Amino acid sequence: SEAEALRLTSTDDSESEPEHKKHKKRKKEKKEKKKKVKKEKEREREKERARERSRSRDDRRSRDRDRYDRDSGRTKRELDRQIEMAKRIAKKRSPERAERKADLWEHEKYDRDRSGRERERER
């Protein structure tokens, strides 16, 4: 019976020790799980912030693009208007001008005078 009591006592001691260790282990696992969840939440928040930043950047880009499209549309319309005006002007016939003799250059006048004098000498 003494051996049985000893066995029971030792068994009780061995059972209580793992219980304590189990509790500690559970506590540690809980703590680690909490850390892990916290890290995941932080990571998720960071991703959301990054998404927000890129979204606002995209919005800014699209606003700039819209402004550029508006401005380029305006300049395109202005160019088209000027082109149409130029076409209309080009279509019109220019008024008839009286034929005029072209002015002679100085050296041509001189050559003409000399050749006229030489003809007179030949006569």
Secondary structure, DSSP 8 states (H G I E B T S, - for coil): -HHHHHHHHHHHHHHHHHHHHHHHHHHHHHHHHHHHHHHHHHHHHHHHHHHHHHHHHHHHHHHHHHHHHHHHHHHHHHHHHHHHHHHHHHHS-------------HHHHHHHHHHHHHHHHH-
